[in-house]
Amino acid sequence: MTRHFLADDDLTPAEQAGVLDLAARFKSHPFSHRPLAGPETVALLFDKPSTRTRVSFAVGVAELGGIPLVLDAATTQLGRGETLSDTARVLDRQVAAVVWRTFSQHGLEQLAASSSVPVVNALSDLLHPCQLLADLLTVTERIGPLPGLTLAYVGDGANNVAHSTLLAGATAGMHVRIGSPVGYAPSLDVMERAAVIAARTGGSVAHTTDPVDAVAGADVVSTDTWVSMGQEGEDADREAVFAPFAVTPELVFAAEPRAIVLHCLPAYRGKEIDPVYLDGPSSAVWDQAENRRHVQKALLTFLLDPEVLE
C-alpha cells in the first residue's frame, strides 16, 4: 500500500520517532541512504511562494540520488482546471513521489487518493507537517527526548503551524499549549484529534488566551508570523490583536530558564519575535531551518521504503 504524508498524525508515534532518528543519521552522514539513485525524479509542486521548502526539498532529493522537478502548479494544466485525479495518474507514471505546497488540504487528499506514488504535504492552509518534523528534531538535539517536554506555541492558534504543533507534539508525547487571542483558537477538530493522540502517548493539549499561562514553565517556545500568505491586507488589525503574544524577554521569562525558541520563518523582527530570539543563545531557529532538509530526506526514504525503520 502506498504511504502518503498529508497530516502529522499519518505517522504513528513509533514511525515519527523512527523518522527523526533517521533524520539525525542523515544529518551526520548525508549520503548514507540513496533511495532515489538511478536517478529517479520527485515532482515538487508549488502554489505558494517558498524559500525553505523549495530549497530544502530540492537539495534533499538530490542528496538522495534523485532529480528534483520543480513546477509552478499555476503554469501546469492544474492551473487550467485539469482534475487532480487525472494529474495524479499522469505524474505517478513519471515520478517516484509528489511534494505539493498548496492551499487546500482537501486537494492534497484528492491527489493522494488517485496516486500510486507517495504524496507529501509541503504546506497547506490547515497543516504544515514537514515543518513540525524539523521542529521536533531540533528540540531533540537541543534538549533531549521529547516525551514529557512542554511545547508552547504563541500567536495565531488557527494557522497551519499551530495545528501541526498540536498533532505532532501529541504524537511525540509532549505537553502542547497554544496561546492565542480570542477568535484565533485552533480548529476544534484538530484539538480533538490531538487530544485523542495525547491520551495514548501520555502527552496533553490545551488552549489558552493568556500568553503567560501558555509559556509558563515551557521547555520550548514557538511562534510564527501573525500574517500568513493571503492575509496581507489584515496587517494592522492583526498586529493590534497579537501584540501581547509577541515572543519578548518579558514573555519568555515565564518559561524554563533553559527554554529554546523556535520560529518557522520568515520572521518579522520586532513584531511577533524580538531579534534576540533569532540571533541570541536561546534561538534554535537556524538549526530548525536546516533540519527541514534532514527530516524531509528521512520522510521520503521512509515513504519509499517503510522497512528502512525496521
C-alpha positions as CSV (number, residue, x, y, z in Angstrom):
1,M,0.0,0.0,0.0
2,T,1.3,3.5,-0.9
3,R,2.1,5.6,2.1
4,H,1.4,9.3,2.0
5,F,2.2,12.1,4.4
6,L,-0.7,14.6,4.4
7,A,-1.0,15.2,8.1
8,D,1.2,14.9,11.2
9,D,-0.8,12.0,12.5
10,D,-0.3,10.0,9.4
11,L,2.8,8.8,11.3
12,T,2.4,6.6,14.4
13,P,4.4,7.6,17.4
14,A,6.9,4.8,16.6
15,E,7.1,5.9,13.0
16,Q,7.6,9.5,13.9
17,A,10.4,8.6,16.3
18,G,12.0,6.4,13.6
19,V,11.9,9.1,11.0
20,L,13.5,11.5,13.5
21,D,16.2,9.0,14.3
22,L,16.9,8.5,10.5
23,A,17.0,12.3,10.0
24,A,19.7,12.6,12.7
25,R,21.7,9.9,10.9
26,F,21.2,11.8,7.6
27,K,22.5,15.0,9.3
28,S,25.8,13.3,10.2
29,H,26.0,11.1,7.1
30,P,24.2,12.9,4.3
31,F,24.6,10.1,1.7
32,S,24.0,7.1,3.8
33,H,20.8,6.2,2.0
34,R,20.1,7.0,-1.7
35,P,16.7,5.5,-2.4
36,L,16.3,7.7,-5.5
37,A,19.6,6.6,-7.1
38,G,19.0,5.9,-10.8
39,P,18.3,8.7,-10.7
40,E,14.5,8.9,-10.1
41,T,12.6,12.1,-10.2
42,V,10.5,13.8,-7.5
43,A,7.9,16.4,-8.5
44,L,7.9,19.5,-6.3
45,L,4.7,21.4,-7.0
46,F,4.3,25.0,-5.6
47,D,1.1,27.0,-5.5
48,K,2.7,29.4,-2.9
49,P,5.9,31.3,-2.7
50,S,8.7,29.4,-0.9
51,T,12.3,29.7,0.2
52,R,13.0,27.0,2.9
53,T,10.6,24.4,1.5
54,R,11.8,24.7,-2.1
55,V,15.5,24.7,-1.3
56,S,15.4,22.0,1.4
57,F,13.3,19.6,-0.8
58,A,15.3,20.3,-3.9
59,V,18.7,19.8,-2.2
60,G,17.4,16.8,-0.2
61,V,16.1,15.0,-3.3
62,A,19.5,15.5,-5.0
63,E,21.3,14.1,-1.9
64,L,19.0,11.1,-2.0
65,G,20.3,10.4,-5.6
66,G,17.3,11.8,-7.4
67,I,16.3,14.7,-9.6
68,P,14.0,17.5,-8.2
69,L,11.5,18.6,-10.8
70,V,10.3,22.0,-9.5
71,L,6.9,23.1,-11.0
72,D,4.8,26.1,-10.5
73,A,1.4,24.5,-10.3
74,A,-0.2,27.5,-11.9
75,T,1.7,27.0,-15.1
76,T,0.8,23.3,-15.4
77,Q,-2.6,22.0,-16.6
78,L,-3.7,22.2,-12.9
79,G,-3.8,25.9,-13.4
80,R,-6.2,25.4,-16.3
81,G,-8.6,23.1,-14.5
82,E,-7.3,19.6,-15.1
83,T,-8.7,17.3,-12.4
84,L,-6.5,16.2,-9.5
85,S,-7.2,12.6,-10.3
86,D,-6.0,13.0,-13.9
87,T,-2.9,14.9,-12.8
88,A,-2.1,12.1,-10.3
89,R,-2.4,9.4,-12.9
90,V,0.0,11.4,-15.2
91,L,2.5,12.1,-12.5
92,D,2.7,8.7,-11.0
93,R,3.9,7.2,-14.3
94,Q,6.8,9.7,-14.4
95,V,8.0,10.4,-10.9
96,A,8.8,8.5,-7.6
97,A,6.9,10.9,-5.3
98,V,5.0,14.1,-5.4
99,V,5.5,17.0,-3.0
100,W,2.9,19.8,-3.0
101,R,2.8,23.2,-1.3
102,T,-0.7,24.4,-1.8
103,F,-3.8,25.9,-0.2
104,S,-6.4,23.2,0.2
105,Q,-5.9,20.2,2.5
106,H,-8.8,18.5,0.6
107,G,-6.9,19.0,-2.7
108,L,-3.9,17.1,-1.2
109,E,-6.2,14.3,-0.1
110,Q,-7.8,14.1,-3.6
111,L,-4.4,13.9,-5.3
112,A,-3.2,11.2,-2.9
113,A,-6.4,9.2,-3.4
114,S,-5.5,8.8,-7.1
115,S,-1.8,8.5,-6.7
116,S,0.2,5.3,-6.7
117,V,3.3,7.1,-5.5
118,P,3.8,8.9,-2.2
119,V,2.3,12.4,-1.9
120,V,3.8,14.7,0.7
121,N,2.1,17.8,2.2
122,A,4.8,20.5,2.0
123,L,2.2,23.0,3.5
124,S,-1.5,23.6,3.2
125,D,-3.7,26.2,4.8
126,L,-4.6,23.6,7.5
127,L,-1.3,21.9,8.3
128,H,2.5,22.2,8.0
129,P,3.7,18.7,9.0
130,C,7.2,18.7,7.4
131,Q,7.9,21.9,9.5
132,L,7.0,20.1,12.7
133,L,9.3,17.2,12.0
134,A,12.1,19.7,11.7
135,D,10.9,21.4,15.0
136,L,10.9,18.1,16.8
137,L,14.4,17.1,15.5
138,T,15.7,20.5,16.7
139,V,14.2,20.1,20.2
140,T,15.7,16.6,20.4
141,E,19.1,18.0,19.5
142,R,19.0,20.9,21.9
143,I,17.1,19.5,24.9
144,G,16.8,15.7,24.6
145,P,14.0,13.1,24.4
146,L,10.6,14.6,23.5
147,P,8.1,12.7,25.8
148,G,7.1,14.8,28.7
149,L,8.5,18.1,27.4
150,T,6.3,21.2,27.3
151,L,6.0,22.9,23.9
152,A,4.2,26.3,24.0
153,Y,3.1,28.0,20.7
154,V,2.0,31.6,20.9
155,G,0.4,33.6,18.1
156,D,-2.2,32.7,15.6
157,G,-3.7,29.5,17.0
158,A,-5.8,28.9,13.9
159,N,-3.0,28.7,11.5
160,N,-1.3,25.6,10.0
161,V,1.8,25.7,12.2
162,A,-0.3,25.8,15.4
163,H,-2.4,22.9,14.1
164,S,0.6,20.8,13.2
165,T,2.2,21.6,16.6
166,L,-0.8,20.1,18.3
167,L,-0.8,16.9,16.2
168,A,2.9,16.3,16.0
169,G,3.6,17.3,19.6
170,A,0.8,15.0,20.9
171,T,2.2,12.2,18.7
172,A,5.6,12.7,20.4
173,G,4.1,12.5,23.9
174,M,4.7,16.2,24.6
175,H,2.5,18.6,26.5
176,V,1.4,21.2,24.0
177,R,-0.1,24.6,24.9
178,I,-1.4,27.0,22.3
179,G,-1.7,30.6,23.4
180,S,-3.7,32.8,21.1
181,P,-6.2,35.7,21.3
182,V,-9.9,35.2,21.4
183,G,-11.2,34.5,17.9
184,Y,-7.9,32.8,16.9
185,A,-8.3,29.4,18.6
186,P,-7.2,26.2,16.9
187,S,-9.7,24.2,14.9
188,L,-11.9,22.2,17.2
189,D,-11.4,19.1,15.0
190,V,-7.6,19.4,15.3
191,M,-7.8,19.9,19.1
192,E,-10.0,16.8,19.4
193,R,-7.7,14.7,17.2
194,A,-4.7,15.8,19.2
195,A,-6.4,15.1,22.5
196,V,-7.1,11.5,21.4
197,I,-3.5,11.0,20.4
198,A,-2.2,12.6,23.6
199,A,-4.3,10.3,25.7
200,R,-2.5,7.4,24.1
201,T,1.0,8.8,24.3
202,G,1.0,10.4,27.7
203,G,1.0,13.9,26.4
204,S,-1.6,16.7,26.7
205,V,-3.0,19.6,24.7
206,A,-4.5,22.8,25.8
207,H,-5.5,26.2,24.5
208,T,-5.4,29.5,26.5
209,T,-6.0,33.1,25.7
210,D,-3.3,34.2,28.2
211,P,0.2,34.2,26.7
212,V,1.9,33.9,30.1
213,D,-0.1,30.9,31.0
214,A,0.8,29.4,27.7
215,V,4.6,29.7,28.2
216,A,4.8,29.2,32.0
217,G,7.4,26.5,32.6
218,A,7.7,25.6,28.9
219,D,10.8,23.9,27.6
220,V,10.2,25.2,24.1
221,V,8.5,28.5,23.0
222,S,7.4,28.5,19.3
223,T,5.8,31.2,17.2
224,D,5.1,32.1,13.6
225,T,4.3,35.2,11.6
226,W,1.0,36.8,12.5
227,V,0.1,37.4,8.9
228,S,0.0,34.3,6.8
229,M,0.0,34.3,3.0
230,G,-3.2,35.7,1.7
231,Q,-3.8,37.8,4.8
232,E,-1.6,40.7,3.9
233,G,-4.5,43.2,4.0
234,E,-5.1,42.4,7.7
235,D,-1.6,43.5,8.9
236,A,-2.6,46.5,11.1
237,D,-5.6,44.7,12.7
238,R,-3.6,41.6,13.4
239,E,-0.7,43.5,15.0
240,A,-3.0,45.1,17.5
241,V,-4.6,41.8,18.5
242,F,-1.5,39.7,18.6
243,A,0.9,42.2,20.3
244,P,0.6,40.6,23.8
245,F,1.6,37.3,22.2
246,A,4.9,38.5,20.9
247,V,8.0,36.5,21.9
248,T,9.8,39.1,24.0
249,P,12.1,38.8,27.1
250,E,9.2,39.6,29.3
251,L,7.1,36.7,28.0
252,V,10.0,34.2,27.7
253,F,10.9,34.9,31.4
254,A,7.9,32.8,32.3
255,A,9.4,29.7,30.5
256,E,12.1,27.4,31.8
257,P,15.5,29.1,32.1
258,R,16.9,26.6,29.5
259,A,14.0,27.1,27.1
260,I,14.7,27.4,23.4
261,V,12.8,29.5,20.9
262,L,11.6,28.3,17.5
263,H,10.2,30.2,14.5
264,C,9.5,28.6,11.2
265,L,10.4,31.7,9.3
266,P,10.1,34.1,7.6
267,A,10.3,36.3,10.7
268,Y,9.3,39.9,11.1
269,R,11.8,41.2,13.6
270,G,10.3,43.3,16.3
271,K,6.8,42.2,15.6
272,E,6.0,38.6,16.6
273,I,9.5,38.0,17.8
274,D,12.3,40.1,19.5
275,P,15.5,39.8,17.4
276,V,17.3,38.4,20.5
277,Y,15.4,35.2,20.0
278,L,16.5,34.9,16.4
279,D,20.2,35.7,17.0
280,G,20.8,35.0,20.7
281,P,21.8,31.9,22.6
282,S,18.1,30.8,23.1
283,S,17.5,30.7,19.4
284,A,17.2,27.4,17.7
285,V,15.8,29.0,14.5
286,W,18.7,28.4,12.2
287,D,19.1,24.8,13.2
288,Q,15.4,24.4,12.7
289,A,15.6,25.8,9.2
290,E,18.5,23.5,8.3
291,N,16.7,20.5,9.8
292,R,13.9,20.8,7.2
293,R,16.3,19.1,4.7
294,H,17.3,16.2,7.0
295,V,13.7,15.3,8.1
296,Q,12.3,15.5,4.6
297,K,15.1,13.2,3.4
298,A,14.2,10.8,6.2
299,L,10.5,11.1,5.4
300,L,10.9,10.4,1.7
301,T,13.1,7.5,2.4
302,F,10.5,6.0,4.8
303,L,7.6,6.6,2.4
304,L,9.5,4.9,-0.5
305,D,10.7,2.0,1.7
306,P,8.9,1.7,5.1
307,E,11.1,-1.2,6.1
308,V,14.1,1.2,6.4
309,L,12.9,1.8,10.0
310,E,12.9,-1.8,11.0
